[in-house]
Amino acid sequence: MSFNRRDFLATSACGLGTAALASLLGQDGLLGAESFASGAEEGPLASRRPHFAPKAERCIFIFLEGGPSQMDLFDPKPLLNKYDGQPLPDSLVGDAKFAFLQKETARVMGTPRTFSKHGQCGMELSDLLPHIATCADDIALIRSMHTTQFNHLPGQLMLNCGVPLLGRPSMGSWLTYGLGNLSQDLPSYVVMVTQGRGLPGGTSTWSSGFLPSSYSGVMFRNGESPVLNLDNPDGISEAMQRSTLGALNDLNRMRHRYVGDPEIASRISSYELAFRMQSAAPELVDISGESEATLEAYGVNREEPKVKFNNRGGRGLYQAFSRNCLQARRMVERGVRFVNLIHASWDHHSNIDPEIAHNAGMVDQPIAALLKDLKQRGLLDTTLVVWGSEFGRTALGENRPGFKKVTGRDHHPNAFSLWMAGGGVQGGQVYGATDEFAWNVTKDPVSMHDFHATILHLFGMNHTHLTYRFQGREFRLTDVHGEVVKALLA
């Protein structure tokens, strides 16, 4: 029996036809999950082409857990003080659900914050953010965010994973899965937590979910040893470790060829990366070579204001957050694709005035320094910086039973603010608007799915094509929703 060239390519058991098809699909960014999670030889973190030319190559996502109050930071509402102590109209409150406050007796709560215009764009920002205000012309402030979740854990999963369910991949995992790693010696996805009160969802915030574990975030701790177990035990030389690792990888590759389990490829990649990190990580976290001007700009050695209250955001964290912002710049500079900077908590059900001032003082200076540092080094154009949280706060003061005085705000998912800068974002603009009490969005609403679709677009990824097959269906970060907010694009 004879074969012509067409028959051979189409039917050969050696897979030449499949290989040719995979090559063509890869050029169009349409490879499926199995192709993305390619064999152990190439490695699951191998760099891959986006669907189209990207504007962003790296992302620093600043997640301020708990729900910062938008009307105290980003969305000025003069009527709050005029109507302080009065009920909101029933037409606004409607059938809204709250975590704690009793809506029948809740009253509008004013704010001591003052707002002023900044930059050529005239962006209005709170007096709590004097440093970030100097970066107004680089920031796209979204005042029309909304979400479906009003409690912390599902809200945080919605922000970070696109759905309010445990076990789904986080945004950093999706980007790493779609694009691979930029660095051979450092993780593609790093997480740094300035603890405060802690995260309700814990590691689910940066988990790879049902994606192979190679795409999960790698946590760097605060302090002198950010990554545990990088040093060799006494008596184990580098050559001995290299030989041992080679033998393990040979066995893992043999097993991978036999069973095709993508977790084996992840294991091989993790072993190799850990070995290379033993040389790269110490240099990364050593900031002794940074100039005094840089350290001062970030506030690495600044004194923290003394407080007499029990702050939910934690005490003694000013310097730690400053170091983490500086480390984030050093990471993206060295090829880390996605850096999560997390601080908990901004959950101000009470004592909001002094506590939000303390938290804002912690993050304002180093975040502004990060933006300016990236810009000065020519990195901001390709590095997306995001300030975000799971929801905002209510214009109503929280009157939870047992509280003698109303001093805080409850969770509010209907309308809140976040901002983006760099990485292909058109700075110097305010997008969207809310009503006079920041209760509902009145112009250009942006859902979490729209937000995620826009981020993926900046990285050159079509959010409807970045999928992974699991349990019989194709999953994606934006579920079955999402539209790119084109007005935010430069």
LORO-248107 format. One line per field, with one value per residue (C-alpha): residue number from 1; x, y, z. Coordinates in steps of 0.5 Angstrom, whole numbers. Each point is the difference from the previous one (the first is absolute). Example, Ala and Ser with C-alpha at 12.3 -4.5 7.8 and 13.67 -1.06 7.14 Angstrom:
# residues 2
marlo 1,2
px 25,2
py -9,7
pz 16,-2
This chain:
# residues 490
marlo 1,2,3,4,5,6,7,8,9,10,11,12,13,14,15,16,17,18,19,20,21,22,23,24,25,26,27,28,29,30,31,32,33,34,35,36,37,38,39,40,41,42,43,44,45,46,47,48,49,50,51,52,53,54,55,56,57,58,59,60,61,62,63,64,65,66,67,68,69,70,71,72,73,74,75,76,77,78,79,80,81,82,83,84,85,86,87,88,89,90,91,92,93,94,95,96,97,98,99,100,101,102,103,104,105,106,107,108,109,110,111,112,113,114,115,116,117,118,119,120,121,122,123,124,125,126,127,128,129,130,131,132,133,134,135,136,137,138,139,140,141,142,143,144,145,146,147,148,149,150,151,152,153,154,155,156,157,158,159,160,161,162,163,164,165,166,167,168,169,170,171,172,173,174,175,176,177,178,179,180,181,182,183,184,185,186,187,188,189,190,191,192,193,194,195,196,197,198,199,200,201,202,203,204,205,206,207,208,209,210,211,212,213,214,215,216,217,218,219,220,221,222,223,224,225,226,227,228,229,230,231,232,233,234,235,236,237,238,239,240,241,242,243,244,245,246,247,248,249,250,251,252,253,254,255,256,257,258,259,260,261,262,263,264,265,266,267,268,269,270,271,272,273,274,275,276,277,278,279,280,281,282,283,284,285,286,287,288,289,290,291,292,293,294,295,296,297,298,299,300,301,302,303,304,305,306,307,308,309,310,311,312,313,314,315,316,317,318,319,320,321,322,323,324,325,326,327,328,329,330,331,332,333,334,335,336,337,338,339,340,341,342,343,344,345,346,347,348,349,350,351,352,353,354,355,356,357,358,359,360,361,362,363,364,365,366,367,368,369,370,371,372,373,374,375,376,377,378,379,380,381,382,383,384,385,386,387,388,389,390,391,392,393,394,395,396,397,398,399,400,401,402,403,404,405,406,407,408,409,410,411,412,413,414,415,416,417,418,419,420,421,422,423,424,425,426,427,428,429,430,431,432,433,434,435,436,437,438,439,440,441,442,443,444,445,446,447,448,449,450,451,452,453,454,455,456,457,458,459,460,461,462,463,464,465,466,467,468,469,470,471,472,473,474,475,476,477,478,479,480,481,482,483,484,485,486,487,488,489,490
px 0,3,-1,0,3,-7,-2,6,-1,-7,0,7,1,6,-4,3,-7,-2,7,-1,-7,2,5,-5,-5,6,2,-8,0,-5,3,-4,2,4,4,1,2,5,5,5,6,-2,-3,-7,3,3,-1,-6,-3,-6,-6,2,5,0,1,2,5,0,-6,1,-7,-1,-5,-3,-4,-7,-3,3,-5,-1,-3,6,5,-2,-7,-2,-7,-1,-8,3,1,-6,-4,4,-5,-6,-3,1,-6,-3,1,7,0,-5,1,8,3,5,5,-1,-4,-7,-3,-7,4,6,2,5,7,4,8,5,4,1,2,4,1,7,4,-1,-6,-3,-2,-3,3,0,5,2,3,5,6,-5,-3,6,0,-7,1,3,-6,-7,-5,-6,-6,-5,2,-5,0,-5,3,-1,4,7,2,-4,1,8,-1,-4,6,5,-3,-6,-5,-2,2,6,4,1,6,2,2,7,0,-4,5,5,-3,-2,7,5,6,5,5,4,2,-6,-7,-5,-5,2,-4,2,-5,1,-5,-4,-6,1,-4,-7,2,7,4,-6,1,6,-1,1,-7,-1,6,6,4,6,-5,-1,2,7,0,6,-1,2,7,7,-2,-6,0,1,5,4,7,3,1,6,5,-4,4,-3,3,-3,-7,0,2,-6,-5,2,-1,-7,-2,2,-4,-6,1,-1,-6,-3,1,-3,-6,-1,-2,2,1,7,2,-2,4,6,-1,0,6,4,-2,1,7,1,-3,5,5,-5,-5,6,2,-7,-2,6,-1,6,2,-5,1,-2,-4,-4,-1,-2,-5,-3,0,4,3,-6,-3,-7,-5,-2,-7,-4,-6,0,1,-3,6,5,6,7,-1,2,7,-2,-5,5,5,-5,-1,7,1,-6,4,6,-4,-3,7,3,-6,-6,-6,-5,1,-6,1,-5,-2,-5,-5,-4,-6,-2,-7,2,5,1,3,6,1,0,4,6,-1,0,6,3,-1,0,7,3,-5,1,8,-1,-4,5,6,-3,-1,7,3,-4,-4,-7,-2,0,-2,-7,-1,-7,-3,-6,-4,-7,-5,-1,-3,-7,-2,-4,3,0,-5,1,-3,5,4,-2,3,0,7,1,-3,-3,2,-3,1,-5,5,7,7,7,5,5,7,5,0,-4,-5,-2,2,-3,-7,-6,-5,-7,-4,-5,-6,1,1,4,-5,-1,3,-3,5,5,-1,6,-1,5,0,1,6,3,-1,3,6,1,-1,6,4,-2,-5,-7,-3,-5,6,4,-4,2,-4,-2,-6,-3,0,4,2,2,2,-6,-5,-5,0,4,2,6,0,3,-1,6,5,5
py 0,7,7,6,6,3,-7,-1,7,-1,-7,-2,-3,4,6,5,2,2,4,4,2,1,5,4,0,2,6,2,0,-6,-6,-3,-2,-6,3,6,-5,-3,-6,0,1,7,2,3,6,1,7,0,5,4,1,6,6,2,6,-3,-5,0,2,2,-1,3,-3,4,-5,2,5,7,6,3,6,1,-1,1,2,7,0,7,-2,-5,6,4,-7,-2,-4,0,-7,-1,0,-7,1,-1,-5,-5,-7,1,-5,1,-4,4,6,1,4,2,4,1,8,3,1,6,0,5,-1,6,-1,4,0,-3,0,3,-5,3,-6,1,-5,0,4,-7,-1,5,-4,-4,7,2,-6,2,1,-7,-3,-3,1,-5,3,-5,-7,-4,-8,-5,-2,4,-4,-1,-7,0,7,-1,-7,4,6,-5,-6,2,-4,0,-7,-4,-4,5,2,7,6,-1,-7,1,5,-5,-6,5,3,-4,3,6,-3,-6,1,3,-2,3,1,3,2,4,1,6,-4,5,-4,-6,-2,-4,-4,-1,-3,-1,7,-2,-7,-3,-4,-5,2,-4,2,4,6,1,6,-1,4,4,1,7,0,-3,-7,2,-7,-6,-6,3,-1,-7,-4,-1,-5,1,3,4,-6,-5,3,1,-7,-2,4,-2,-7,2,3,-6,-4,5,1,-8,0,6,-3,-6,3,7,3,8,0,-4,6,5,-4,0,7,2,-4,3,7,-1,-2,6,5,-2,5,5,1,2,6,2,1,3,8,2,2,5,8,3,5,-6,-3,7,0,-6,1,-6,2,5,1,-3,5,-3,-2,-1,-4,-7,1,-6,2,-2,4,0,-2,7,-2,-7,3,5,-6,-4,6,0,-7,0,5,-5,-6,3,3,-7,-4,-2,1,1,3,0,5,-2,4,-2,3,6,-2,6,-2,5,5,2,7,-2,-7,2,6,-5,-5,5,3,-7,-1,7,2,-7,-1,7,-1,-7,4,5,-5,-4,6,2,-6,-1,-6,4,-1,-7,-1,0,2,-1,2,-4,-3,-5,6,7,3,2,8,-3,0,-7,-1,-7,-2,0,6,6,5,0,1,-4,-3,-6,-4,3,-4,4,6,1,2,-3,3,-3,4,-2,-6,3,3,7,4,7,-2,-1,-6,-1,4,-2,4,5,-5,-5,-5,-2,1,5,0,-5,-6,-5,-7,-4,-4,6,2,-7,0,7,-2,-7,5,4,-6,-2,-5,-1,-2,-4,-4,-1,-7,-6,-7,-3,-5,1,7,6,5,7,6,4,-6,1,8,6,5,4,7,4,7,-3,-2,5
pz 0,-2,3,-3,3,2,3,4,3,2,3,2,7,1,1,-6,-2,8,1,-7,3,7,-3,-4,6,4,-5,1,8,-1,3,5,8,-2,-5,5,5,-4,1,6,-5,-2,7,2,1,-7,-3,-5,-5,2,-5,-2,1,8,3,7,2,7,6,7,3,6,4,6,3,4,-4,0,1,-7,3,4,-5,-7,-1,3,2,4,1,5,5,-2,2,6,4,-4,-4,-7,-4,-1,-7,0,6,-3,1,1,5,5,4,6,1,1,-6,3,5,-3,-2,-5,3,-2,-1,3,-7,-4,-8,-5,-7,-2,-7,-6,-1,7,3,7,5,8,5,2,-6,-1,-4,-4,-2,-3,-5,-2,-8,0,3,-3,6,-1,5,-3,2,2,3,1,7,7,4,1,-2,-7,-1,0,-4,-5,-1,0,-3,-4,3,8,0,3,-4,-6,-3,2,-5,1,-2,-6,-2,1,-3,-6,-1,4,3,-1,4,1,7,3,1,-5,5,7,6,6,6,5,5,4,2,-5,-6,0,-6,2,-6,-4,-2,-4,-1,-7,1,-5,-4,1,6,-4,-1,7,4,4,7,2,7,4,3,-2,-2,-5,-3,5,-2,-5,3,0,6,3,-4,-6,-6,-6,-4,4,0,-8,0,4,-4,-6,2,3,-7,-4,4,0,-8,-1,4,-4,-6,2,4,-3,7,-1,8,-2,-5,6,5,-5,-1,7,2,-6,2,8,-2,-4,5,5,-4,-2,6,5,-5,-1,7,2,-1,3,-7,-1,1,6,-4,-2,7,2,-5,1,8,1,7,2,7,0,4,7,1,6,-4,-2,-7,-4,-5,5,3,-2,-7,-3,-2,-2,-5,-3,-1,-3,-5,-2,0,-5,-5,1,-2,-6,-2,0,-4,5,-4,6,7,5,6,5,6,5,3,-3,3,4,3,6,2,-8,1,3,-2,-8,1,3,-5,-6,4,-1,-7,-3,0,-3,-5,-3,0,-3,-6,-1,1,-6,-4,1,-2,-6,3,1,-8,1,7,2,7,3,7,2,5,0,1,3,6,1,1,6,7,3,5,2,7,6,-3,4,-5,-8,-2,-6,-7,-2,-7,-6,-7,-4,-1,1,-2,-3,-4,-5,-3,-5,-4,-6,4,-2,7,2,0,4,-3,2,6,5,3,6,5,-3,0,-7,-7,-4,-6,-3,4,1,2,3,-7,-4,5,-1,-8,0,4,-5,-6,2,1,-8,2,-2,6,-4,-3,7,2,4,-1,7,2,-7,-1,-3,6,0,5,-3,0,-5,1,-1,-5,-1,3,-6,3,5,-6,-2
